């Protein structure tokens, strides 16, 4: 669209109102104890997921979620609530460091530039953030408390009796390091030599780093870990009290992967060692025809036969280049190598071969499995690939006798046990329990529960991250005192990877030397660290004495019976598992230690759908379908962009972008403008002469209060698109009304304000100069109530036809009978003129719809 004169003059006032809101602190939230704090008001904490300020800036897909939360923030303010709606930046991390390395600029410089750009874009859209609470994870006053929280984990353990975290001082055994929630471990990790850092599994794609596409290998390295596995049961159980999508709860439960079953001990022929496996199906033990160890299993090097050493070593090297996600991909071809020895199945003393295969991981269960190829899909594929025995031990209820192995069919469901000695004929649940009892009696196993969730690998070999508040002396680690925080990264010009396993911080020799005998930890924390608790700091960002003050925490994070503190959390599904899981873990630790009053961080969670390019594909620079919000704002205004993003469809659904759709809502806003304003002879916008203190008709009153009711209820249910549709209906009703009742605008404009705040603020201000009832800021006015009595339809409109052609309309009481409708039709003077001189032959009344008069 190319225009020189806009349909309404948004360029004149949008930036002006943004400046006014910012400078006047219109959306600043007061904390308990502040002079302007309203203790009698309800709190509403609405939060966007912490954005990473990339150099690319915002695209219109980002704007969707931010607009939704802003509508809710503005709505709740108009309802009289104390609203906390903050914004900040998740600004540490690998992308910023890699960009700095490429350009030769310090990451702090490029990060600040990106933040400034993001902030400017967000402010240009009129989002009502409390900018006085802005935070960045890279601010020393912020990561001081990130480091402090790490020390809380370091100095805590979970007491198995209470199942709650306690200070490590309450641990009475000899080795506190074995139970700390933050501990050191040597374990295989994803190491990228080119990036010079350890990567999380999610940062590795097809054996290469997500950033840069560099080869990744598995190697054992000393790492800091967080003992999230101490919270598995609570992380599962506490999901029930949260208002989250069931699909997200399921993703969390599946990631934690709680499994009930048995640990079974297999002896190894010719060795004193044995291998323990975990199985959820102890009823299938008689069907175990081979044993599989993870390639990294600690026994592999010791027990491999000499004839297989070369093949085993070659296979293990290949496995080192794969991430855990790749190795467990169900669609990939199964690979493995026999190690040349046998294990003994404890239930029948059968000798079965031992293999290594990459679909078994050291991080799940015991790093070894008993393979039952007749009743496990992966085992079945492996057995078919390598021609290993397949023995049926569970028969489906609807199957004929036998034949699973011969037909190469895998059945993993419940049924009746066969070919299994003492448990033959039992149903699956009974057979499981009887086999566990037998194993425990024989000393060959025990019933147990295991989890897929592993402890959180918390180290990165990077420069641009929070340094650990840890020093090492004589091979022993100890924490810094809280008074020594924040521990800032050293000023370095060369922060490139060292080319070895030594992190970049090792180059800062003076910084590393803590004392003559002690040195600092060289690893840094992952980007997750700062984003685990930012929602807490928003509550009290200026507090220099504590990470969050007690009164602020109790008000913004508590105050209700709900377990979660943040009332609404909105963001994309890409954070559905790890960010939410990690934040919940940190929150629970702080809750256990008495720092917080709620056991969960986020009460209600909503994932907005993805906005696609106009080609139906995900927006990306490579596809050339990215839409910059700045260009839309310039051409159509911020309100048009906001309104269109909400009008496209349900918030949770994906939808394609359309500039035609933007033009449509732009024209709607122009109609709203012209309901109140008109141009004088000089081309200036002035209040319309049609506006008057006019009593509303019953139809107008019904439309107005129907609009109030529907918009209110639709905002509460996040049905923003249908709320906009109803406001369009209102506009259609009142656009041509002459005179136009001012009361309708007084009540309608607050409804539109959360969606199109600039236009409403400008209209409110201009109308206040001439009419009463428009005082102050529209954004600080009151949300109107509706009256159910006005929604009752007490009149009905009939179309009046003469010889089949509509000649007018007739309004009569709803309960009017046919005779009354006929009388009213003939009493209409305009119709009487048309009928003058004609003979009425017939009158047809269709109840509630029309009157047809046949006349000649």
C-alpha positions, 0 to 999 in steps of 0.5 A: 500500500502506498499512500501519502495521506493516511486514513487516520493520522497515526504518524502524528500521535503514536510516538508522542503517546509512547514517549508520554507513557514512558516519561510519566511512568504510566505503567510502573508497578508499585511494590509493597511499601512504596507510597503509591502501592494499593494494598487493597488491589488484586495482583496480576503478574503477566510475563513474556518468555525472556527474549534473546536480543539477537542482531536480527531484531524482531520479526512479526512472529515475535510480536504476537505473544508480546501483544497478547500479554500487553492486552491482558496487562492493559485490561487488568489495569483498567479492571483496577488490578496491580499489574506487573508486566516487565521486560528484560534480556537473556543476553549471555550465551554462545551466539553473542560470543561467536558473533564477537569472535567473527567481528572482533568486537567485545560481546558486551558491545554487540549485546548492548547494541542488540538490546538497544535495538530490541527495546526501541522496537518494543517501545515503538509498538506501545507495549505497556512494560514497566521499563523501570524494572528492565534487567539483563543477565549480563548486568553484574548486579543481576548475575551477582544473584545468579552466582549467589543462587548457585552457591545455595545449591552448592551448599544444599542437599536433599534429605531423603527423609523429608524429601526437601533441600536443606543446608549441607551443614545438616548432612552428617556423613563423611562425604558431603560432595556426594550429595551436594545439589551442585557437584563436580563429575567426570562424564562423557559430554558433547565436545565441539573442538571448533567452538571450544566448548561443551554443548547440550544435547539440544545444541547438537544436530546430526553430530554437528553443532547447531551454531556453525555446523561443526563436528562434535565428539563425545569425550569425558571431561570434568563438569559442574552438574546440578542434581535435578534428579533429586526432584524428579517425583516432585517435578512430576507430581506438582504439574497437576496443580498448574494450568498448563496445556496437557501437551506441555505437561506430557512433554515434561513427564516424558522428559523426566521418564518415570519408569517402574520395574526391576533391576536384574543382575546378569553374571558374566561368564569368565569374570567376577564382575556382573552387569545390572540392567533395568527393565520395566518388563521383568515378566519378559526375562525368559525372552531375553536372548542377548545383552547390550551395553552402552559403548561407554559402559565402564566394563567394556574395555575390561571384558571385551574379548581380545579378538573383538578389541579392534572392532569394539574400539572402532565402533566406540569412536564412531559413537563418540561423534553422535549426540544422545538424541541421534543415538536414540532416534527410532527411525535410524538403522540399528548398529552394534558390535559383539564384544565376544563374551556371554552373560548368564540369564538368571531365570534359566541360566541360559548363555546369551551374547553381549553386544555394544550398541549406540541405542543404549546410553550410559545416562539412562538406567544402568547403561545396559539392557536385556534385549527381548526382541519379541516384545521391544521394537528397538530390540526387534529391529536389532535382532532382525538386522543381526540375525539374533534369536527372537523368543515369544514370551507374551501372547496377545489376547487376540492371537492364535498360538505361537508364530510371533517369532516366525512372522517377525512380529513384535508385540509390546503390549500386555497379554498372557505369559508363555514359555516362562517357567514359573510365571506361565499363564499369568497376566502381565501385571501379575507376572511382573510382580511375581517375577520381582518377588522371585528375583528378590528371593534369589538375590538376583534383582529387586523392584525399583523406579528409574528415570530418564532425566539425568543430572543437569550438565551446568558447565560451558567452556566459554568466555561470555557467561557467568563465572562460577563463584568457586576456587580450587586449592590442592585439587579441592573446590570451595565456594567464594563468600557472598561478599565477594560477589559479583565475580565478573568475567575478566576484561579480555581482548582474546576470548577465542577457544584455546584449541584444547579443553582449556576454556578461554578464561585460562588466558586471563592468568592474573584473574585465574590466580586467586591466591598463591595456592588457589585458582578460580574455576575456568568454566562458565555457567550456561545461558540457562542460568540467568533465565532460570530465575529472572521472573523473581528478579523482576519483582524487586530488581533494585534490591541490593541486599537480596535477590528478591525482598520478602514483601515483594516476593510474597505479594507478586509470587504469592497471595493466592491459593495457587501453587504458581506465582506468575499468573500468566506466562506466554511464549513459544513451545521451543521452551516447553521442556528444558527452560520450564524444567530448569526454572521449576527445579531452581524454584523448588530448591529456593522454596525448600530453603525458605527463600520463596513462598510458592512451590512453583514459578508459573501458574498459567502457561500459554504457548502462542502459535507460530506466524508463518510467512505469506508462503506458509513456511516458517519465517527465516532470512534464508527463505526471504519471507521475514516481515520486519515490524518496523516497516508495517508500523511505518505504513499502517501504524503500531495499532494496526500491527497489534490488532492484525496479529490478534485478529489472524486467528486463535492465539495458540494456532499457527497462521500465515502472514498477509499484508491484505489482512493488515490493510483490513484492520487498518481500515477498521481503525480508520472507521473508529477514528471517524466515528469520533472525528471529522475534518474541517475545511482546513483539513484539521481533525476535529470532534464530529458534529454528530456526537451528542449527549443522546439517549441510546436506543434499545438496539444501540444499548443492546449492541453496546452491552453485548460488546462489553460482555463479549470483549470482557469474556473473550479477553479472559479466555484469550479469544482476542480474534472474536473480541475484535470481531464484536468490536467491528459489529459495534462500529458497524452499528454506530458509524451511521448513527446521527446523532451519535451517542457520546455514552457509547464512545465513553464505554467502547473506547476502554474496550478497544484500548488494550488492542489499539492503545495509541488511537484510543489515547488520542481520541480520549484526549481530543474528546476530553477538550470538548466533552465531559467523561473523558478525563485523564489517560484512557489507559488509566480509566475504568473497564466498563461493566455490562448490564444483563437487562440491556441484553434482553431483546425487547424489540424486533425489526421487520423488513417490509416488502411491497410486491416482493421489493423491500421498501422499509423496515419496521421496529415493534415489540418482541411479543407483537402478534401478526395483527399488531405488526400489520397495523404498525406497517400500515401506520408507517407514513413512508409506506403509506405514500407508496401504497396510496392509490393501490388496492391491498390484495394480501398481507403476509407476515413471517414472524420475526422476519418480514411483512410482504404486502401484495398490492395492485 
